[in-house]
C-alpha cells in the first residue's frame, strides 16, 4: 500500500483509509454494530493489509474499538482521524480531553470539525477554532480540519488558513455530494495548491457505486488533488478487494507517469 503525505501536515498515511462510520451517528455505525471484538479484528486486518490510516468519530462510537486495535498494532504505526461536533469553545476543549482518553493517546493525529453547514463557519465558530488551535499548539493535536456537508462551507474551507485537512465528499456520479463532481474538484484543487491535506469520502457513494468499485476508484485516484480516501469496509473480503484494486490502479498510474 502506497504511503502519501497528507498535505503539509507532516503526516504520512496509506492511500486507502478504513472508515468506521458507515451509516454512523448517535454513537454507532455498521462497523461498531459488528460487535466489539469483530470491529477490532476488522481494524487489525486492515492494518495487516497495509492500511495505516483509520477514520473515526465520536458520533460513530468507534473510539473504544480504535483504542483496542491500536494496542495490538502499535500506536505509532497508524494515523487516526476523529471528529467533533462542538460548536462552543468549552465543548471543544472537553472533547479533546475525552477523545484522548477514549483513544488512549496523548496526541490526536487529525481532529476535524464535523458536519459543517454554515458558509460563515470561521466567524460563527471562531471561539472553537481558537481553542482548538491552542490545543494543537500544546501538542494535543497534530492537525486540524473540517468535514463539510454544504458546498458553501466547503468553499470557505479552501480559503481558511486554520484548515490543514479536509474530508471531502467525492465520486464520479455526484452521489451524496453537495455539488457536481467538477465543481468539487475545482475547490479541491485550490485546497491542494494551498497545502491542505485532502482525503475523500463517499468515493463509492455510500454503497450506491459498489457494483463497479474499480471505476469509482480509478476516478478518485486519478485526481492529483486527492491525497487519500476512506471507505467504510465491513469485512475482510471488502478489505482484500479494495486493497487489491488500489494497488493495481496505483501500479498502472505509476507506469503512465
Order of alpha helices (4+ residues) and beta strands (2+ residues): beta-beta-beta-alpha-beta-alpha-beta-alpha-beta-alpha-alpha-beta-alpha-beta-alpha-beta-alpha-beta-alpha
